[in-house]
Structures are given as structure tokens and as C-alpha cells.
Amino acid sequence: MTANQLCGHLVPALESGSYPVRPGNRLRALIDSGPAFRRICEAVNAARHSVWLTITFVAPDFPMPDGQGSFLDVLDRAVERGLDVRVLFWRPNPESRGYGQAFAGSPDDMALLRARGSRFLARWDRAHGRFCQHQKTWLIDAGQPSETAFVGGINPTFRLVEPGHAGEGQRHDVYCEVTGPCATDVHHNFVQRWNEASERHRPDGTWAHSGDEPLAFPVAPSAPRGSAVVQIQRNVHAGSYRDRHATPGGVDYDIGAGERSVSDQYVFAIKAARQSIYIENQALPIATIADELEQALKRGVQVVCLVPGEPEIHVHHWRQSSDYAAFFAGIEALGRYESFTLAGIAGRTPSGERSHVYVHAKLMLIDDAWATLGSCNLHANSLNGHSEMNAAVWDADWVRALRCQLLLEHLAEDTGDMDAREALQLYRRIADENTSRWQAGDSNWQGLAFTLDPATYGM
């Protein structure tokens, strides 16, 4: 059976990439950092063999939920229980220094680990030039019957957010737990990166072990655990790794030439949309994606794009530069279609006022039948340079349930009896009404969502 026969939907699967389309997976969406890290801590505490993770940005003292202590406390306790705990940290280049809070293996970082007596194994891994190692994965009990993986974009840096309690200074984000054959591909990715981590032979490039100790690749796919069809997809910059060892059940892939599976899948999915496209992303879409979204709008597709209501400072700077005129022209073109909604979300402060919630999620839902979620933004760095990992999902029941869950949070409205097109039309109506009330000085409105003007966003 071909990959697209397995998928059974108009959204095509990638025929080329490191990892195959795999049936038999169980999925769980973890919306916002409180539920996500609560479940991750549960999995770590239940682990019997290993805890392996890839980290981009991290505050070492980040407080895990329910009194679990800090991020480092959770790892150190797992080591004390006899587990094999490994972390791949990103080390910035001069061009990318200051791009988020990295645990870069500085003398102060090493001193902190020594003072704590931390014994988990760590390697540091650079990316190419200004780019970063942007994958955010947790892998529990790799290759064992109890294996489970978490693929997403939440950094352990900002305070925890619980659903329904988003407020001032908080972030909205998503993780996906994947159990079943696709966890094997998260395993393969970790081994590939661990064995070729750029700093492994430097005196300051490892912690608590020698950089000469390789991990073995997985030898068989994990057993089926559910019914979802999933493909783990990556973006990897050319020249990052060389070992083209195939994942179990996969094919030899020239990773040395780089990989753009996530970027390609975004385009394929938008091209295939016939009813609805729902996007949550930290960034406005680059021209390639915006052009495809306009073609979808011309086909009559209903599109909602949720972004930070208060743009990052660089977006304001871009608005003042003629170099980015074409970029914003593409976004403004989308705004000329009644079926396009650019939106943000705002929670309630203790005083009852509204405050922007920063949208950090990276997900897309197509036609209530297909989804992708993970670490990949729609900006140029993620699509063309960062290392990224997303899970692409062909499971109509799961995607529809995720759509309903997200819209319930943002609209305070149950859309379970609506199809995706109707639900996104409702999104526009509620968000428009909320914008009118907010502009009139009334903070007492429904849900969190409000509309943004593509012609003035970032001004």
C-alpha cells in the first residue's frame, strides 16, 4: 500500500523524506504549557528505562507543574532512579546569540551543573550560521514497550499557562504526544543528532560522558498503539549530519543534502484544501505560503490565521522598511477576502482588563481531516534554515476533536455540531464582535479571539 493510500484523504503525504507514513499511532493533543508539562512529568515519573530530549530554549529553574520542582530537578530525579537521561542542547553561533534563552554550555552553565551534582548526559549541537536547532522533543523509554514521544514547540522558559486562564504575559502553545510506530522516528532523529552533535569532541561540548560514545539506531518499529496515520517530518539544514542510516521500515535518505519535509508538506496541504484552513503560528506566513493561501481563498476555502495580537518588535521594524514591502503586500492581499480572518487572542487580567496572549503554537488543520503540529513556524528561518520537527496527522476524528478543543478555548463556544467551514465562519463573527467591543472600551466579551487588520498589523 502506498503512503497516499494509507492516508485516504486529498491531502497528499510526502513520498520523499527520512520517515515513512505509519499507521497504528495513538495521539494526544496537549494545549498550553500547564497540561503539556504536567503530562510530560507524568511520563518521566513513570519511565522505566530512559528520558531523552532535544531543547532549544530553556530556563534551568523553570518550574514544572504540581510541585515537581525545576526543569533540572525533574531530570536529576530521573537519573537518581537509574534512568538513562540525555539532553541535546542548542549552542548558538555568534550570528544567533541572543535569540532566546539558550542553555549554551557556558562556564556559568557548567558551574551550575557541577554545583547541583547533575549526572544526566548532555551534548551541545550548533546549527548553520544564524539558524538554530529548533526541535523540541521528549522521548520516554526509547525502543521499549512503554515508549512514548512528545513533539511540539513549547519552551520551558515562560510561566505555566492553564486552559481558560490565559492572561497577561502568557503564551498559547501546543504539544502532541505520539505513541506507536512513529515514536520510532523520533528515536531515530535523536540518535542521528546525538551521534553527530557538532560539539561532541570539544572539551565544553559534553557533560558527564565522553563524546566518543555513540547510540545505536532503533532496529524495529514500535508496536501499534492506536489507529492514527502519522508521518514525522523534519527540516534539517544541509551539512548538519552525514549518517544516512535508514529508520526501521524506511528508506536510505541523504540527510547530508538536508531535508525540507515540513516545508513541503505545508505547501502540499494548503494546495489540497477544499473547505477550511485553520492556522496557529508565531509568525505571519512568508510569501510562498501566503500565495498558496490566496489561491485557497480563490477556491472558496475558509481561512483563519491566529498570530500574536501584539507583534514582535522586529515586525514593527519591518513595517518601516521598504525591504519588506512585498512581504506585507502578500498579507494585505489575503485581507481583501471576506473568507480570511487574521486573529489574535487576549485574556483577562486580575483587574478585568484584556491583555494580549502571545501565540507561540505552530499548527495547521485542513478540512477537519488533516493536521500538522510541532516546532516549525511559517517564517523564513524555520522553513529554510532551522532544524524542525512536526507530526503530520491523517485522522479525521482526531483533527475534528482538536479543532473543537481549540475553538472552545478561543471562542467559549462548542462547535461540535458544526463542520469546519461553519466553525471558522463563527470564529470570524465572534472575533469581529469582540474587536468592536474592545475598541469601544468594553472588556467583557466572549472568549479570547479578536480580529486583526492585515493592512495595519505591525504598524
PyMOL commands that set and color helices and strands:
alter all, ss='L'
color gray80, all
select helices_A, chain A and resi 3-7+33-46+71-80+94-96+107-116+183-195+255-257+261-272+287-298+313-319+322-334+380-384+396-411+420-439
alter helices_A, ss='H'
color red, helices_A
select strands_A, chain A and resi 22-31+50-55+84-90+121-125+136-140+148-152+171-172+174-179+206-207+228-236+259-260+276-281+302-306+340-348+354-359+362-366+370-374+388-394+449-452
alter strands_A, ss='S'
color yellow, strands_A
deselect
rebuild
show_as cartoon
